[in-house]
Amino acid sequence: MPPYFAPGMECLGKAGNESFMTREPFPTFVEGAIIVGGGPSGLAAAACLKMKGVPSLIIEKSDGIGSLWKYKAYDRLHLHIPKQFCELPYYAFPEDYPLYPDRKQFVDYLENYFQHFDMWAKFNTKVSTASYDPYSSCWKVKTQPSEADSEGERREYRAKWLVVASGENAEPYTPEVEGLKDFRGSVVHSSNYKTGAGYARQRVLVVGCGNSGMEIALDLSNFNAEPSLVVRSPVHILPREIFGTSTFAVAMRMMKSFPLWFTDACLVWYTWAMLGDTTRYGFKRPSDGPMTIKCKQGKTPILDVGTFAKIKSGAIKVCPGLKYVTPDGALFENDQFVKFDAIVLATGYRSNVPQWLKDDSGFFTAEGLPKNHSKGTWKAERGLYIAGLGRKGILGATFDAKYIAEDLSRAYASESHKRLICPLQSR
């Protein structure tokens, strides 16, 4: 049976669209936890809860799990760090997977994970609001059908516990750029970029110098486009591998035995030995080391997969900060004007938690991230838990899920003997 029940409840199949009973206009009580988000963080939380005997229901706005990787990732995307650092709890990647699985392989892994743990989910369902009801001591989660579900309807679910797992990358982020709306060429966010095949012989400006921006610039160059890359902020570029071993894996091992400053110094020295002086090509080096920044801010350094060689050869141009865009080009902070045919905004994503979560007791910032990391990033108050919003990637989400399951299972055990059902009210 599904992990929730109520008068006139709707019993859902694993795909969230098999109705076995007639819907009634009453809230549906979820025994255990409601998990908002069907990405890696939500799946990890659901699996860890199940291993502790706690049922859960995943509510996901898309038509399946892993929608960011499935629909909003470019074709050549691979994991930037080795697969062992991206495994979800209690389920390893297949042995025949490469060290850096590609987009399809990772999506297949997530789907197999979902099936392996026999999870329950409601897909094509968008959470409009989630708020705490002090009278019933439950979280009220109101939903509406996604645009893809024309036959769906608004519902309300209630549970003692709510897990926020909608992710740091829930919504594409497009910054305000003066003149961008007047640009006559094509403008796409990286979430809608798939391949450079349609950009041959075009001058393309890539705005954003993270791992995605660097790899998109490489992809464009490989398809005979003429990409230029905006590098506004200081950034570390590291070779993806050190003597055939993942740089990230080497750094993680070193951090267990040496001070952080020593690990950073070794990484910076090795980068200089392998790539040369990156500042000669328009990259400013941050004052903090790469792993210090990773630990403090959660920002992964750029792990080069071939882009820098293209930059050194001149196939990819590096531009300073962007001042404004004109109908046929862009002016940069060095007052140089360059004409472009297209713009790709590799400007990242952001959390959408402030759009739907109410009554968070001040746990989140206005940007939808935990406010005080020193007090932890996975547990708030009144049965509210958070998975994958601590800016520590999939590895951090795995730790969050295990902490959540351990803590929540104790609360669930103390409630289970009461067979508590929240008071339900008609709409």
Wavefront OBJ file of the C-alpha trace (Angstrom):
o trace
v 0.000 0.000 0.000
v 1.089 3.583 -0.536
v 2.491 5.433 2.477
v -0.545 7.652 2.984
v -4.236 7.356 3.677
v -7.292 9.484 4.444
v -11.049 9.460 3.959
v -11.700 9.289 0.230
v -8.014 9.125 -0.454
v -6.459 8.642 -3.855
v -4.225 5.565 -4.010
v -1.316 6.172 -6.370
v 0.836 3.824 -8.397
v 4.581 4.273 -8.570
v 4.255 6.625 -11.545
v 1.774 8.687 -9.599
v -1.055 8.431 -12.120
v -2.935 5.199 -11.411
v -6.147 6.032 -9.579
v -7.820 3.122 -7.772
v -10.398 5.013 -5.751
v -12.625 7.994 -6.346
v -11.177 11.312 -5.318
v -12.944 13.225 -2.599
v -12.407 16.919 -1.890
v -10.536 16.213 1.352
v -6.882 16.644 2.237
v -4.857 13.444 2.062
v -2.803 12.428 5.054
v 0.677 11.108 4.293
v 2.052 8.694 6.832
v 5.703 9.525 7.250
v 7.158 12.365 5.222
v 6.337 14.421 2.184
v 9.418 15.016 0.040
v 9.297 17.956 -2.364
v 11.579 17.240 -5.309
v 12.386 14.146 -7.348
v 16.046 14.818 -8.085
v 19.054 13.091 -6.481
v 18.455 14.784 -3.106
v 14.814 13.712 -2.905
v 15.606 10.180 -4.018
v 18.405 9.870 -1.459
v 16.092 11.084 1.309
v 13.326 8.656 0.301
v 15.743 5.704 0.170
v 17.310 6.475 3.538
v 13.885 6.890 5.136
v 12.748 3.578 3.688
v 15.821 1.844 5.060
v 14.746 3.141 8.476
v 11.159 1.949 8.000
v 9.698 5.410 7.387
v 7.309 5.760 4.425
v 7.361 8.840 2.209
v 5.733 10.415 -0.809
v 7.770 12.339 -3.396
v 6.015 15.266 -5.061
v 7.689 16.263 -8.329
v 6.630 18.949 -10.800
v 8.021 17.202 -13.891
v 6.924 13.920 -15.461
v 9.629 11.860 -13.781
v 12.729 11.861 -11.633
v 15.991 13.618 -12.503
v 14.336 16.219 -14.728
v 17.311 18.599 -14.606
v 19.628 15.952 -16.050
v 16.967 14.573 -18.363
v 15.671 17.774 -19.925
v 17.932 20.708 -19.059
v 21.432 19.370 -19.656
v 23.510 19.663 -22.817
v 24.239 16.494 -24.791
v 27.961 16.185 -24.039
v 27.546 16.579 -20.274
v 29.334 14.077 -18.061
v 29.798 14.044 -14.308
v 32.648 16.416 -13.540
v 33.840 14.365 -10.584
v 34.261 10.564 -10.332
v 31.189 8.406 -9.971
v 32.088 7.195 -6.474
v 31.497 10.732 -5.190
v 28.087 10.889 -6.895
v 26.554 7.605 -5.778
v 23.332 7.787 -3.820
v 23.020 5.855 -0.542
v 22.889 2.059 -0.566
v 23.102 1.691 -4.358
v 26.315 1.717 -6.373
v 26.759 2.654 -10.002
v 27.013 -0.354 -12.354
v 30.572 -1.651 -12.544
v 30.695 -1.189 -16.312
v 29.976 2.543 -16.031
v 32.965 4.771 -16.868
v 34.650 6.887 -14.218
v 32.670 9.927 -15.412
v 29.200 8.730 -16.466
v 27.445 10.704 -19.195
v 24.058 12.360 -18.953
v 22.036 9.351 -20.114
v 23.891 6.945 -17.868
v 23.255 9.139 -14.848
v 19.553 9.460 -15.682
v 19.332 5.665 -16.074
v 21.024 5.291 -12.693
v 18.468 7.599 -11.045
v 15.544 5.762 -12.633
v 16.930 2.404 -11.537
v 17.435 3.819 -8.046
v 13.791 4.883 -7.941
v 12.626 1.429 -8.978
v 15.078 -0.413 -6.731
v 13.702 1.209 -3.586
v 10.100 0.888 -4.788
v 9.405 4.562 -4.125
v 6.061 6.309 -4.357
v 5.719 9.594 -6.195
v 3.201 12.028 -7.545
v 4.553 13.421 -10.829
v 3.375 16.376 -12.925
v 2.446 17.992 -9.622
v 3.679 21.424 -8.609
v 3.724 22.518 -4.980
v 2.008 25.890 -4.784
v 2.407 26.364 -1.012
v 3.650 24.427 1.980
v 2.844 25.797 5.416
v 2.740 24.562 8.976
v -0.627 24.122 10.699
v -0.139 24.469 14.476
v -3.647 23.179 15.221
v -2.995 19.767 13.697
v 0.819 19.881 14.100
v 1.143 19.000 10.442
v 2.555 20.452 7.267
v -0.071 21.386 4.678
v 1.185 20.981 1.130
v -1.103 22.390 -1.528
v -0.459 21.297 -5.084
v -1.585 22.083 -8.580
v -1.082 20.152 -11.801
v 1.855 21.042 -13.996
v 1.287 22.495 -17.438
v 1.856 19.035 -18.919
v -1.058 17.540 -16.961
v -4.219 19.010 -18.472
v -6.471 16.602 -16.545
v -4.920 17.167 -13.138
v -6.495 19.036 -10.279
v -5.529 20.923 -7.179
v -4.929 18.803 -4.089
v -3.828 19.130 -0.498
v -1.554 16.697 1.342
v -0.665 16.726 5.019
v 2.138 15.113 6.955
v 3.944 15.417 10.243
v 7.243 15.852 8.413
v 8.282 17.776 5.332
v 11.569 17.319 3.458
v 12.627 20.158 1.173
v 14.611 18.567 -1.649
v 13.769 20.822 -4.565
v 17.448 21.557 -5.117
v 19.818 24.473 -5.514
v 19.285 24.232 -9.283
v 15.498 24.288 -9.349
v 15.066 27.266 -11.682
v 17.324 28.692 -14.421
v 18.820 32.010 -13.396
v 19.068 34.831 -15.914
v 20.725 38.000 -14.578
v 19.720 41.468 -15.635
v 21.905 42.425 -18.587
v 21.433 45.860 -20.105
v 20.322 45.643 -23.735
v 19.861 41.863 -23.781
v 16.212 42.128 -24.814
v 17.197 44.149 -27.875
v 19.774 41.650 -29.135
v 18.759 40.514 -32.624
v 20.454 37.112 -32.526
v 19.378 34.040 -30.603
v 19.621 34.067 -26.802
v 19.325 30.806 -24.862
v 19.954 29.811 -21.297
v 22.244 26.821 -20.866
v 19.194 24.855 -19.664
v 17.928 25.008 -23.263
v 21.295 24.462 -24.944
v 21.797 20.942 -26.276
v 24.586 20.968 -28.851
v 26.754 23.314 -30.892
v 25.674 21.663 -34.143
v 23.429 24.574 -35.098
v 26.059 27.239 -34.401
v 28.685 26.427 -37.049
v 30.582 29.553 -38.214
v 28.606 31.744 -35.802
v 30.179 34.124 -33.306
v 28.758 33.006 -29.967
v 29.139 34.750 -26.622
v 29.030 32.408 -23.626
v 28.180 34.352 -20.473
v 29.354 32.497 -17.380
v 32.620 30.755 -16.579
v 31.698 27.786 -14.445
v 32.119 24.169 -15.456
v 29.053 24.392 -17.703
v 30.167 27.603 -19.423
v 33.630 26.206 -20.084
v 32.276 22.957 -21.487
v 29.665 24.690 -23.660
v 32.400 26.895 -25.126
v 34.383 23.737 -25.914
v 31.342 22.114 -27.492
v 30.727 25.169 -29.666
v 34.343 25.193 -30.801
v 34.183 21.506 -31.665
v 31.254 22.294 -33.977
v 33.244 25.032 -35.758
v 31.608 27.957 -34.038
v 33.629 30.973 -32.853
v 32.933 31.137 -29.112
v 33.937 33.889 -26.712
v 33.761 33.317 -22.966
v 32.976 36.005 -20.397
v 35.256 35.643 -17.370
v 34.168 38.241 -14.838
v 35.078 36.788 -11.438
v 38.295 35.151 -10.176
v 38.210 31.403 -10.681
v 40.446 28.361 -10.257
v 41.036 26.078 -13.248
v 42.372 22.613 -12.417
v 43.219 19.720 -14.731
v 40.519 17.093 -14.358
v 43.163 14.442 -13.657
v 46.579 14.249 -11.989
v 48.755 11.542 -13.532
v 45.661 9.646 -14.654
v 43.837 9.986 -11.329
v 40.910 12.310 -10.693
v 42.106 15.646 -9.303
v 39.035 15.789 -7.078
v 39.765 12.327 -5.682
v 43.400 13.283 -5.026
v 42.283 16.448 -3.239
v 39.796 14.560 -1.075
v 42.468 12.056 -0.024
v 44.994 14.796 0.715
v 42.503 16.700 2.865
v 42.261 13.688 5.159
v 45.998 13.735 5.886
v 47.212 17.297 5.309
v 46.124 20.834 6.180
v 43.783 22.511 3.738
v 46.377 25.142 2.815
v 48.863 22.432 1.845
v 46.319 20.665 -0.362
v 45.509 23.966 -2.067
v 49.189 24.779 -2.588
v 49.799 21.400 -4.233
v 46.803 21.775 -6.527
v 47.795 25.282 -7.596
v 51.393 24.178 -8.225
v 50.327 21.175 -10.280
v 47.942 23.345 -12.303
v 50.746 25.781 -13.082
v 53.008 22.874 -14.114
v 50.372 21.362 -16.416
v 48.482 24.377 -17.778
v 50.903 27.217 -17.273
v 50.007 30.657 -15.973
v 46.238 30.876 -16.475
v 46.249 34.595 -15.653
v 47.979 35.253 -19.006
v 44.777 34.218 -20.748
v 42.307 36.401 -18.888
v 41.638 34.381 -15.727
v 42.051 36.013 -12.338
v 43.111 33.721 -9.509
v 41.111 33.920 -6.240
v 42.943 34.738 -3.024
v 41.641 31.534 -1.415
v 42.709 28.124 -2.679
v 40.379 25.869 -4.709
v 39.422 23.481 -1.908
v 39.145 26.303 0.619
v 36.543 27.896 -1.637
v 34.841 24.519 -2.043
v 34.625 24.110 1.734
v 33.589 27.703 2.468
v 31.243 28.456 -0.412
v 30.418 25.106 -1.958
v 31.793 26.206 -5.334
v 33.566 23.488 -7.272
v 36.676 24.696 -9.131
v 36.663 24.383 -12.901
v 37.839 20.913 -13.865
v 39.221 21.355 -17.338
v 38.198 18.797 -19.975
v 39.999 20.429 -22.898
v 38.643 23.968 -22.976
v 41.857 25.596 -21.795
v 43.864 24.130 -24.679
v 41.364 25.729 -27.055
v 41.775 29.032 -25.230
v 45.566 28.858 -25.523
v 45.270 28.119 -29.252
v 42.949 31.086 -29.779
v 39.968 28.969 -30.852
v 38.070 30.265 -27.806
v 38.387 33.935 -26.873
v 38.287 35.158 -23.280
v 36.463 38.430 -22.553
v 36.306 40.498 -19.361
v 33.075 41.478 -17.605
v 30.115 42.475 -19.742
v 28.971 46.111 -19.690
v 25.950 45.870 -21.958
v 24.555 44.194 -25.039
v 23.631 45.954 -28.260
v 21.361 44.642 -31.053
v 24.364 43.117 -32.837
v 27.055 42.625 -30.183
v 28.401 43.455 -26.746
v 30.605 46.014 -25.024
v 32.973 44.730 -22.352
v 34.591 46.314 -19.306
v 37.758 47.002 -21.271
v 35.592 49.140 -23.609
v 36.103 46.703 -26.476
v 33.048 46.120 -28.698
v 32.571 42.743 -30.429
v 29.835 41.616 -32.780
v 28.010 38.341 -32.053
v 25.416 36.168 -33.768
v 24.181 34.355 -30.642
v 24.411 34.408 -26.856
v 24.377 31.435 -24.467
v 23.703 32.306 -20.825
v 25.607 29.797 -18.692
v 24.570 31.781 -15.639
v 23.437 28.864 -13.521
v 20.367 28.100 -11.480
v 18.863 29.016 -8.157
v 16.591 27.615 -5.476
v 12.831 28.155 -5.765
v 12.093 27.477 -2.079
v 10.918 31.055 -1.300
v 8.233 30.713 -3.957
v 6.331 27.973 -2.152
v 7.619 27.337 1.404
v 5.967 29.383 4.132
v 6.599 29.473 7.883
v 10.216 28.331 7.709
v 11.032 30.038 11.041
v 13.728 32.110 9.366
v 15.788 29.091 8.318
v 16.240 30.182 4.676
v 17.733 33.262 3.079
v 15.866 35.283 0.464
v 17.753 33.213 -2.131
v 16.288 29.988 -0.751
v 19.427 28.565 0.879
v 20.084 27.748 4.559
v 20.902 30.964 6.379
v 23.308 29.800 9.079
v 25.603 26.957 8.056
v 27.205 26.851 11.484
v 23.902 25.564 12.888
v 23.539 22.912 10.208
v 21.811 22.867 6.841
v 19.598 19.772 7.060
v 17.182 20.372 9.950
v 14.909 23.288 10.780
v 11.988 23.329 13.232
v 8.566 21.675 13.531
v 9.391 18.622 11.470
v 11.014 20.502 8.593
v 14.076 18.906 6.991
v 16.304 19.996 4.117
v 18.254 17.794 1.706
v 20.771 18.989 -0.860
v 20.727 22.733 -0.194
v 24.025 22.995 1.676
v 26.073 23.809 -1.439
v 28.006 20.536 -1.189
v 26.775 18.745 -4.305
v 25.452 15.207 -4.488
v 27.900 14.037 -1.835
v 26.481 16.607 0.578
v 22.927 15.563 -0.279
v 23.817 11.978 0.624
v 25.006 13.035 4.071
v 21.876 15.174 4.511
v 19.652 12.215 3.633
v 21.331 9.953 6.181
v 21.113 12.578 8.942
v 17.451 13.220 8.114
v 16.555 9.538 8.150
v 18.283 8.949 11.477
v 16.578 11.902 13.145
v 13.164 11.555 11.550
v 12.961 7.809 12.183
v 13.220 8.415 15.933
v 10.336 10.871 15.791
v 8.347 8.495 13.591
v 8.877 5.613 16.015
v 7.604 7.690 18.924
v 4.482 8.607 16.961
v 3.779 5.253 15.334
v 2.273 3.582 18.383
v -0.304 6.368 18.575
v -1.405 5.766 14.955
v -1.785 9.507 14.770
v -3.821 10.897 11.909
v -3.888 14.658 11.499
v -7.347 16.197 11.833
v -8.656 16.652 8.311
v -10.866 19.472 7.255
v -12.811 19.832 4.068
v -11.845 22.603 1.749
l 1 2 3 4 5 6 7 8 9 10 11 12 13 14 15 16 17 18 19 20 21 22 23 24 25 26 27 28 29 30 31 32 33 34 35 36 37 38 39 40 41 42 43 44 45 46 47 48 49 50 51 52 53 54 55 56 57 58 59 60 61 62 63 64 65 66 67 68 69 70 71 72 73 74 75 76 77 78 79 80 81 82 83 84 85 86 87 88 89 90 91 92 93 94 95 96 97 98 99 100 101 102 103 104 105 106 107 108 109 110 111 112 113 114 115 116 117 118 119 120 121 122 123 124 125 126 127 128 129 130 131 132 133 134 135 136 137 138 139 140 141 142 143 144 145 146 147 148 149 150 151 152 153 154 155 156 157 158 159 160 161 162 163 164 165 166 167 168 169 170 171 172 173 174 175 176 177 178 179 180 181 182 183 184 185 186 187 188 189 190 191 192 193 194 195 196 197 198 199 200 201 202 203 204 205 206 207 208 209 210 211 212 213 214 215 216 217 218 219 220 221 222 223 224 225 226 227 228 229 230 231 232 233 234 235 236 237 238 239 240 241 242 243 244 245 246 247 248 249 250 251 252 253 254 255 256 257 258 259 260 261 262 263 264 265 266 267 268 269 270 271 272 273 274 275 276 277 278 279 280 281 282 283 284 285 286 287 288 289 290 291 292 293 294 295 296 297 298 299 300 301 302 303 304 305 306 307 308 309 310 311 312 313 314 315 316 317 318 319 320 321 322 323 324 325 326 327 328 329 330 331 332 333 334 335 336 337 338 339 340 341 342 343 344 345 346 347 348 349 350 351 352 353 354 355 356 357 358 359 360 361 362 363 364 365 366 367 368 369 370 371 372 373 374 375 376 377 378 379 380 381 382 383 384 385 386 387 388 389 390 391 392 393 394 395 396 397 398 399 400 401 402 403 404 405 406 407 408 409 410 411 412 413 414 415 416 417 418 419 420 421 422 423 424 425 426 427
